[in-house]
Amino acid sequence: MTTMASTTHAGIRDADADPFCERFGWRSRMHRQVLGGRFRFESTSQPLLRLVQAAYDGLPRHQLPTAAPEFRVELRLLPRQAAPEHAAEPPPVRMQSGAGLICGVMDASNYVVLAPEQRRALVVASEDMLSRPYHLRYELIEFAVFTLATRGLGLVPLHGACVGRQGRGILLLGPSGSGKSTLALHSLLQGLDFLAEDAVFVQPDGPLATGVANYLHVQADALRFIDDEEVRRWISQAPIIRRRSGVEKFEADLRQGRGRLAAAPLQLVGAVFVSSQSTGASEALLSPVPPDEAAARLSADQPYAVGQPGWHRFEQRMVQLGVHQLHRGRHPRDSVDALRQLLA
């Protein structure tokens, strides 16, 4: 686990060094290595900094070939809103950009303002959002971190998962519900290295992939394929989060020693579109996507990434490496065996 940076000047103190920082209005700060970048988080709110710790403590310290710049994220806590008690979830984030700024706004008391050129971000949250740690972490804090890293490090952000072996990695792509998270889980349980489950960030010239291996999100029906009672207990006792789509999933902490987390960025050797369609023959699970179709499928699957500066280089490189379709077998371990073939 990474350690706190010891700072003690100009009224700024280490978050773990003094429990009275918040009471006296001192600004605490901590440093974390995330996605190959160095992040400095600052706040007078210990609860907000504890959310940062929950998200980024204990992660492998990935380093990219390029020099790692420092990004600064300030977190500010506002008084509790007079929100309706029956509100099921906070409003969705609305995006705005202009004048060199990027904004993500839930409401007047919960928003993110980013200045990518200055490598800085401000995250503002109200006290009532502390009771919704998933939304606060995922939609505000991680939004700031991921956007700064994408812009500052020239990464292509992908919605997908990534697993690997001996420094080589495979992208797992496909629409929500196709089974990417379940396949990533069983890849972890079958001994592959786990890089990321929901968001993968690729340096296109490598192509090297990095990610944040903090949590795994799986639905309850994924437990029926797990024979190990201890693993079933680990997942079933995890907190339950609710996606914006309404789907509920267990949020299992990957840093509790259940398999190997990728210790360094993975060199991509291909991409796989995970299909929810089943087939009975294990040898027919994996099939190549023709190169003239692969580029179109990649673009259709990643509408946000298509607009990023490095997209065309990434797309061309992945088509060269090879794109495959993976159908479901009788058991997820059959799909893991198919991934091993590509990683061999």
C-alpha positions, 0 to 999 in steps of 0.5 A, a space after each residue: 500500500 502506498 504511504 502518505 506524503 509527510 507535509 507540514 508547512 503553510 498550514 497544510 498537514 498530512 491527512 493521516 498525521 493530524 486528526 484535528 486538521 478538519 476541525 481547525 480548517 487546515 488543508 490536508 494533502 495526500 499523494 497517490 500514483 494513479 494511471 501512471 500520473 502523480 496526483 496530489 489531493 487537497 482538502 479540509 474535509 477528512 471524509 472526502 480524503 478518506 474516499 480518496 484513500 478507499 479508491 486509490 490506496 493499495 494499488 500497483 504503482 503503474 509507470 508509463 514510459 513518458 514522464 509522470 506529471 503532477 496533477 492537483 485535485 482540490 476537494 471541497 465539502 459544502 453544508 448538507 442540502 435540503 434534498 427530498 427524503 424520497 430521492 432515490 439517487 442524485 441527478 445525473 451529471 451534465 457535461 459542459 465545456 468551454 474556455 479551456 474548462 470542463 465541467 460535470 454538474 449534478 446540481 448547484 452543490 455537487 460538481 467538478 470543474 477541470 482545467 486540463 492545461 493547468 492539470 488541476 481540478 476542483 471537486 465540490 460535494 455536499 455533506 449528504 453525498 457522503 451517504 452515497 459514496 459510490 456516486 460521489 467517488 465514481 461520478 465526481 472524484 474518479 471523473 476528475 482523476 480519469 479526465 486529467 490523466 487522459 488529457 495530461 498523459 495522452 491516453 485513450 479512455 475505453 469502456 471495457 476490461 483488461 486481463 493479462 499474463 506475463 506483461 501481455 494484455 487482452 482488452 475485453 470489449 462489448 456492451 453493458 450486460 455482455 459479461 465482461 465483468 464476469 469474464 474478468 472475475 473468472 480470469 482473476 480466479 483462474 490465475 490471470 493478471 487483473 488490470 481493470 474491469 470497467 475503464 481501461 486507459 491505453 497509451 496508443 503508441 505502445 499500445 500499453 494499457 493501465 487502469 485502476 484495479 480497486 473494485 470489481 462489480 458483478 451481479 448476483 447471478 455470477 455467483 452460481 459459477 463460483 465453486 469456492 465458498 470463500 470466494 462466494 462469501 467475499 463477493 456476497 458480503 461486499 456492498 451493493 451499488 446501483 448503476 444508473 441503469 437500475 442494475 444492482 451489483 456487488 462491489 467487491 474490493 480487489 485489494 483483499 488478496 483474491 488473485 493477482 493485480 497487474 503490477 505494471 501496464 500491460 502490452 496489448 496483444 489484441 482485443 476481444 468482443 465479449 458476446 452474451 450468445 452461447 455456444 456449446 463447443 469450446 473450440 468454437 468460442 473464439 473467432 477472428 473479426 475480419 480487419 475491414 470490420 474490426 475498425 468499424 466495430 471498435 468505433 461503434 463500441 467506443 463512441 466517447 473514445 473516438 473523439 480523443 486525439 489518439 484514437 486513430 493510432 489506437 484503432 489502427 494498432 488494434 486492427 493490426 494486432 487482431 480483434 476477435 469475437 468471444 461467445 459464451 461457453 458452458 462455463 466461464 472458465 472455458 472463455 478464460 481458456 480461450 483468452 489464454 490462447 491469445 495470450 500465449 
